[in-house]
C-alpha cells in the first residue's frame, strides 16, 4: 500500500510544510494574464462533499464519501465542510473580487437524486440553480454597468450592442457530475461502480443535470480523476468507498488485484454513454462542451539505468494511458493488455467506437513529479495489484521537498499529451499546493508554486499545446480527500473556530488577484536542490 500511496497522495506533498525561508514572493513572476491568449480562462475549483456541507439538510442522502469519512480515516468529515451550501453567495462574491473568469464545482448526486435514481429532490435542484445563477449574475451585473457607461458616451449605439456581451458574461460554470461521491444507496444495492448497472443510473442522473442546468453550464466533466478514484478507492482503500485486500491495504472487503480494472472499465463506459446522450439530445441547442478530468503526474526514472527508464515509461502508460488510450484510440494500451492479461476487461466493437473522440476537452489535474524505479514481480497475476502489474515502484521526486515542487513536470506532461493524443484541447482543472490548514495568511510557498506553474503553462502554450484554461485548487479551505481537515490548498483561509466560518484572503489570494488584474512584478522562485529562494 505504501508504494501506491506515494504515487496517489502526491497532493499531500507539503501538507505539513510551513512558510519557506527567504524573501517574499511578489505579484506574478514577471507574468500577467495579458501574456495569455484572448479567451483563455482563469478560475478556481472546489467539489460538492468538500465544500458544501449541509450533509443531512433539505433531503440530501449519504454518499459513500460520507460513510468513509465517518469511519474516521482522516480528521473530521464533510458534514459542514466549508458550508458552501449556505455561504455560496459570499464565495461567489470572493470569486468576483479575485477576478475569476470561471469556477469549477461538482454536483452532489445524492443531493439532487437522493435515492440514486427516480425522484429529483426539489431543494437540491433549487440549490444548484441558485448557485449557477449567482455565478452568471455577479459578473453580468458588472458588464451591464460598464455597457451603460459606454452607451452614455456613444451618441448612436447599435441596438443590440449589449446583448451579446451580457449573454456571455458572468463567471463561467464548469460542472463535474461525479467526484468520489456515489449515493450510498447504490453502493449498498449493487456495489456501485463494480456493477455495470451503474452505467444506466449514471446516465439517467446526467440527463437530469443536462436538462435542468445545461442551458447555463458551458463545460461538463463527466468524471473527476477516475484513475485515482479506482486506485485509492479499490486498490489501497484509502479513499471512498474504502475497498482493498492485503497486502495492499487493510479493508473489510475488496480485491486489489481485480477491482480497480473493473471500476475503471465501468467509468469509461458510463462516460461514453453520458457523452453520447449529451451530443444526441442537448449539445446542439445548449452549445456546451463535455469532457473528463484525469489525474496526471510526470513520471521520471529514479536512476539513469535502462530498467528505471523503462519503468517510468510503463508507469506513465499505466496511469495515464489506462484512460486516455480508450478515449482517443478505443482500447487499452497494448502494454497494459500484455502485462495485466485476463484481469483487464475487453471492449466490444460498438463500445470502442463510442469511446473514440468522446472528449470535447481533456481536464488535467496536475500536482507534482514522481520517480519510478524498476520493481520486478514474482507473484502470480491474481495476487498483483496495479503498480505490481506495471513492475514499477514509485516515489515523489527527489527534488520535491515539503516546501517546493518544481514546475517543469507540468510542461513535460503537456508535451506528452500533445505528442501522444493529438494535442487535445486541455483545461488544467486542478493545480495547487497543500499546507497546514492553520496557516492563516503567509502561504508564500503556495505563491511560488502557482507563479512557477503558470509560467510553465505559458511556456507550453508557446510550444503549441492547446490549453484553454487554468484552475487553482482550491478557492477556499475544504475537507480534503487525503487528510481531512488537517491540511488545505485554499486561496482563502476558513476560520473553522468562528460560528459563520469566516473567510480571509491568504497571500496567495492577493497574489492571484493581482496577477488576474494584469500586474507584472518579479516573483521569487526556487532553484532545484536549493534551500533558499532566488530571484527569477
DRENSEVEX-506646 format. One record per residue (C-alpha): residue number from 1; residue in one letter; z, x, y. Coordinates in steps of 0.5 Angstrom, whole numbers, plus 500, padded with zeros to 3 digits. Layout:
// DRENSEVEX-506646
  pos  code    w    u    v
  NUM     A    Z    X    Y
...
// end
This chain:
// DRENSEVEX-506646
  pos  code    w    u    v
    1     X  500  500  500
    2     X  502  506  505
    3     X  494  508  504
    4     X  492  501  506
    5     X  497  500  512
    6     X  495  507  515
    7     X  488  504  515
    8     X  489  497  518
    9     X  495  498  522
   10     X  491  502  527
   11     X  493  497  532
   12     X  500  500  532
   13     X  499  507  533
   14     X  503  507  539
   15     X  508  502  538
   16     X  514  506  539
   17     X  511  510  545
   18     X  514  510  552
   19     X  510  513  558
   20     X  507  519  557
   21     X  509  525  561
   22     X  504  527  567
   23     X  501  524  573
   24     X  500  517  575
   25     X  493  514  573
   26     X  489  512  579
   27     X  484  506  579
   28     X  478  506  575
   29     X  477  513  572
   30     X  471  514  577
   31     X  468  508  575
   32     X  468  501  578
   33     X  465  495  575
   34     X  459  496  579
   35     X  456  501  574
   36     X  455  496  569
   37     X  449  491  569
   38     X  449  484  572
   39     X  451  479  567
   40     X  456  484  564
   41     X  463  480  563
   42     X  470  483  563
   43     X  475  479  560
   44     X  482  479  556
   45     X  484  476  550
   46     X  489  472  546
   47     X  490  468  540
   48     X  493  461  538
   49     X  499  463  534
   50     X  501  469  538
   51     X  500  466  545
   52     X  501  458  545
   53     X  508  457  542
   54     X  510  449  541
   55     X  509  450  534
   56     X  512  444  532
   57     X  510  440  538
   58     X  505  434  539
   59     X  503  433  532
   60     X  502  441  530
   61     X  503  442  523
   62     X  505  449  520
   63     X  499  454  518
   64     X  500  460  513
   65     X  502  464  519
   66     X  508  460  521
   67     X  510  461  514
   68     X  509  468  513
   69     X  513  469  520
   70     X  519  465  518
   71     X  519  469  512
   72     X  522  475  516
   73     X  517  480  515
   74     X  517  482  522
   75     X  522  481  528
   76     X  521  474  531
   77     X  516  469  530
   78     X  511  465  534
   79     X  515  458  535
   80     X  515  460  542
   81     X  511  466  543
   82     X  508  466  550
   83     X  509  459  551
   84     X  501  458  553
   85     X  502  451  551
   86     X  506  449  557
   87     X  504  455  561
   88     X  496  455  560
   89     X  495  454  568
   90     X  500  459  570
   91     X  496  464  565
   92     X  489  462  568
   93     X  491  463  575
   94     X  493  470  573
   95     X  486  471  570
   96     X  483  469  576
   97     X  488  473  580
   98     X  486  479  576
   99     X  478  478  577
  100     X  477  476  569
  101     X  470  473  568
  102     X  471  471  561
  103     X  477  469  557
  104     X  477  469  549
  105     X  482  465  545
  106     X  483  462  539
  107     X  483  454  537
  108     X  489  452  532
  109     X  486  449  526
  110     X  493  446  525
  111     X  494  443  532
  112     X  487  440  532
  113     X  487  437  525
  114     X  494  438  522
  115     X  492  436  515
  116     X  486  441  515
  117     X  481  435  514
  118     X  480  428  517
  119     X  484  425  523
  120     X  484  429  529
  121     X  490  430  533
  122     X  489  427  540
  123     X  495  431  543
  124     X  491  437  540
  125     X  485  435  543
  126     X  487  434  550
  127     X  491  441  550
  128     X  484  444  548
  129     X  480  440  553
  130     X  485  441  559
  131     X  485  449  557
  132     X  478  449  557
  133     X  477  445  564
  134     X  482  449  567
  135     X  478  456  566
  136     X  472  453  568
  137     X  475  449  574
  138     X  479  455  577
  139     X  473  460  579
  140     X  469  454  580
  141     X  473  452  586
  142     X  473  459  589
  143     X  465  459  588
  144     X  465  452  592
  145     X  469  454  597
  146     X  464  460  598
  147     X  458  456  598
  148     X  461  451  603
  149     X  461  457  608
  150     X  454  459  606
  151     X  452  452  608
  152     X  455  452  614
  153     X  452  458  616
  154     X  445  456  614
  155     X  441  451  618
  156     X  437  448  613
  157     X  440  450  606
  158     X  436  448  600
  159     X  438  441  597
  160     X  441  444  590
  161     X  443  451  593
  162     X  450  450  590
  163     X  449  446  584
  164     X  446  452  579
  165     X  452  456  581
  166     X  457  451  580
  167     X  454  450  573
  168     X  455  457  571
  169     X  462  458  575
  170     X  469  459  572
  171     X  472  463  567
  172     X  467  464  561
  173     X  471  461  555
  174     X  470  465  548
  175     X  473  461  543
  176     X  475  463  536
  177     X  475  458  530
  178     X  480  462  525
  179     X  485  467  527
  180     X  489  468  521
  181     X  492  461  521
  182     X  489  456  516
  183     X  493  450  515
  184     X  499  451  510
  185     X  497  444  507
  186     X  490  447  505
  187     X  494  453  502
  188     X  498  449  498
  189     X  493  444  496
  190     X  487  449  493
  191     X  490  456  495
  192     X  486  456  502
  193     X  480  462  502
  194     X  481  463  495
  195     X  477  457  493
  196     X  470  455  495
  197     X  473  448  497
  198     X  475  452  504
  199     X  467  452  506
  200     X  466  445  507
  201     X  473  444  510
  202     X  472  449  515
  203     X  465  447  517
  204     X  468  440  518
  205     X  473  443  523
  206     X  468  447  526
  207     X  464  440  527
  208     X  470  437  531
  209     X  470  443  535
  210     X  463  443  537
  211     X  463  436  538
  212     X  469  436  543
  213     X  468  443  546
  214     X  461  445  546
  215     X  459  442  552
  216     X  463  447  556
  217     X  464  453  551
  218     X  459  458  552
  219     X  461  463  546
  220     X  464  461  539
  221     X  466  466  534
  222     X  467  463  527
  223     X  472  468  524
  224     X  476  474  527
  225     X  476  480  523
  226     X  475  477  516
  227     X  475  484  513
  228     X  482  486  516
  229     X  484  479  514
  230     X  482  480  507
  231     X  486  486  506
  232     X  492  485  510
  233     X  493  478  507
  234     X  491  479  500
  235     X  491  487  498
  236     X  497  490  502
  237     X  500  483  503
  238     X  503  485  510
  239     X  500  479  514
  240     X  499  472  512
  241     X  498  469  507
  242     X  502  475  504
  243     X  499  476  497
  244     X  498  482  493
  245     X  500  486  487
  246     X  504  492  485
  247     X  503  498  486
  248     X  499  496  493
  249     X  504  491  495
  250     X  511  487  494
  251     X  509  480  494
  252     X  511  474  489
  253     X  503  472  488
  254     X  497  475  488
  255     X  492  480  485
  256     X  490  486  490
  257     X  484  488  486
  258     X  480  482  486
  259     X  483  477  491
  260     X  480  481  497
  261     X  473  481  495
  262     X  473  473  493
  263     X  476  471  500
  264     X  471  476  504
  265     X  465  472  500
  266     X  468  465  502
  267     X  469  468  509
  268     X  462  470  509
  269     X  459  463  506
  270     X  464  459  511
  271     X  461  463  517
  272     X  454  462  515
  273     X  455  454  513
  274     X  458  453  520
  275     X  452  457  524
  276     X  447  453  520
  277     X  451  447  523
  278     X  451  449  530
  279     X  444  451  530
  280     X  441  445  527
  281     X  446  440  531
  282     X  448  443  537
  283     X  446  449  540
  284     X  439  447  543
  285     X  443  442  547
  286     X  449  446  548
  287     X  446  452  550
  288     X  451  456  547
  289     X  452  463  542
  290     X  455  464  536
  291     X  457  470  532
  292     X  463  473  528
  293     X  468  478  530
  294     X  469  485  526
  295     X  475  490  526
  296     X  472  497  526
  297     X  474  504  526
  298     X  471  510  527
  299     X  472  514  520
  300     X  471  522  520
  301     X  472  527  515
  302     X  479  529  514
  303     X  476  536  513
  304     X  469  539  513
  305     X  469  539  506
  306     X  463  535  503
  307     X  467  531  499
  308     X  471  529  505
  309     X  465  528  509
  310     X  462  523  503
  311     X  469  520  503
  312     X  468  518  511
  313     X  461  515  510
  314     X  464  511  504
  315     X  470  508  508
  316     X  465  506  513
  317     X  460  503  509
  318     X  466  499  505
  319     X  470  497  511
  320     X  464  495  516
  321     X  458  494  511
  322     X  462  490  507
  323     X  461  484  512
  324     X  455  487  516
  325     X  450  488  511
  326     X  450  481  508
  327     X  450  478  515
  328     X  444  483  517
  329     X  441  484  510
  330     X  443  478  506
  331     X  447  482  501
  332     X  453  487  500
  333     X  451  495  501
  334     X  448  498  494
  335     X  454  503  494
  336     X  459  497  494
  337     X  456  494  488
  338     X  456  500  485
  339     X  463  502  486
  340     X  466  495  485
  341     X  462  493  480
  342     X  463  486  477
  343     X  469  484  482
  344     X  464  483  487
  345     X  461  476  488
  346     X  454  475  488
  347     X  450  471  493
  348     X  444  466  491
  349     X  438  467  494
  350     X  439  461  498
  351     X  446  464  501
  352     X  443  470  502
  353     X  437  467  506
  354     X  442  463  510
  355     X  447  469  512
  356     X  441  474  514
  357     X  441  473  522
  358     X  447  468  522
  359     X  449  472  529
  360     X  447  471  536
  361     X  452  476  537
  362     X  457  481  534
  363     X  464  481  536
  364     X  467  488  535
  365     X  475  489  535
  366     X  476  496  536
  367     X  482  500  537
  368     X  482  508  534
  369     X  479  513  530
  370     X  481  514  522
  371     X  480  520  518
  372     X  478  519  511
  373     X  479  524  505
  374     X  476  524  498
  375     X  481  521  493
  376     X  479  521  486
  377     X  481  515  482
  378     X  482  515  474
  379     X  485  507  474
  380     X  480  502  471
  381     X  477  497  476
  382     X  481  491  475
  383     X  487  496  477
  384     X  484  499  483
  385     X  484  496  490
  386     X  479  496  496
  387     X  481  503  498
  388     X  481  506  491
  389     X  475  503  489
  390     X  472  507  495
  391     X  475  513  493
  392     X  478  514  500
  393     X  485  516  503
  394     X  485  514  510
  395     X  490  516  516
  396     X  490  516  523
  397     X  486  521  527
  398     X  490  528  527
  399     X  488  528  535
  400     X  491  521  536
  401     X  499  521  538
  402     X  504  516  540
  403     X  501  516  547
  404     X  494  518  547
  405     X  488  515  543
  406     X  481  519  544
  407     X  476  514  546
  408     X  470  518  543
  409     X  471  514  537
  410     X  468  507  541
  411     X  462  511  542
  412     X  461  513  535
  413     X  462  506  533
  414     X  457  503  538
  415     X  452  508  536
  416     X  453  507  528
  417     X  452  499  530
  418     X  446  501  534
  419     X  442  505  528
  420     X  445  501  522
  421     X  444  494  524
  422     X  438  494  529
  423     X  442  494  536
  424     X  445  487  536
  425     X  448  484  542
  426     X  455  486  542
  427     X  462  484  545
  428     X  468  488  545
  429     X  472  482  544
  430     X  479  486  543
  431     X  481  493  545
  432     X  488  495  547
  433     X  494  500  547
  434     X  500  498  544
  435     X  507  500  547
  436     X  514  497  546
  437     X  515  490  549
  438     X  521  492  553
  439     X  516  497  558
  440     X  517  492  564
  441     X  512  496  568
  442     X  510  503  567
  443     X  505  503  562
  444     X  501  509  564
  445     X  498  511  557
  446     X  495  504  557
  447     X  492  505  563
  448     X  489  512  561
  449     X  487  508  554
  450     X  483  503  558
  451     X  480  507  563
  452     X  477  512  558
  453     X  475  507  553
  454     X  471  503  559
  455     X  468  510  561
  456     X  466  511  553
  457     X  463  504  554
  458     X  459  505  560
  459     X  456  512  556
  460     X  454  507  550
  461     X  450  502  555
  462     X  447  508  558
  463     X  445  511  551
  464     X  442  504  550
  465     X  447  500  546
  466     X  446  492  547
  467     X  453  491  550
  468     X  454  484  553
  469     X  462  484  555
  470     X  469  488  554
  471     X  475  484  553
  472     X  482  487  553
  473     X  487  486  548
  474     X  491  482  551
  475     X  492  478  557
  476     X  500  478  556
  477     X  505  480  551
  478     X  504  476  545
  479     X  507  475  538
  480     X  504  481  535
  481     X  500  481  528
  482     X  504  487  525
  483     X  510  488  529
  484     X  512  481  531
  485     X  516  481  538
  486     X  518  489  538
  487     X  511  491  541
  488     X  506  489  546
  489     X  499  490  548
  490     X  500  486  554
  491     X  497  487  561
  492     X  502  482  564
  493     X  510  483  561
  494     X  513  477  559
  495     X  520  476  560
  496     X  523  473  554
  497     X  530  473  556
  498     X  528  468  562
  499     X  528  461  561
  500     X  521  460  563
  501     X  518  466  560
  502     X  516  469  567
  503     X  510  474  567
  504     X  510  480  571
  505     X  504  485  572
  506     X  504  492  569
  507     X  501  498  572
  508     X  495  496  567
  509     X  494  489  570
  510     X  494  492  577
  511     X  489  498  575
  512     X  484  493  571
  513     X  485  488  577
  514     X  483  494  582
  515     X  477  496  577
  516     X  474  489  577
  517     X  474  489  585
  518     X  470  495  585
  519     X  475  500  587
  520     X  472  507  585
  521     X  478  512  584
  522     X  480  518  580
  523     X  484  517  574
  524     X  488  522  570
  525     X  485  523  563
  526     X  488  527  557
  527     X  485  533  553
  528     X  485  532  545
  529     X  491  536  543
  530     X  494  537  550
  531     X  501  534  551
  532     X  499  534  559
  533     X  495  529  563
  534     X  489  532  566
  535     X  484  530  572
  536     X  478  527  570
// end
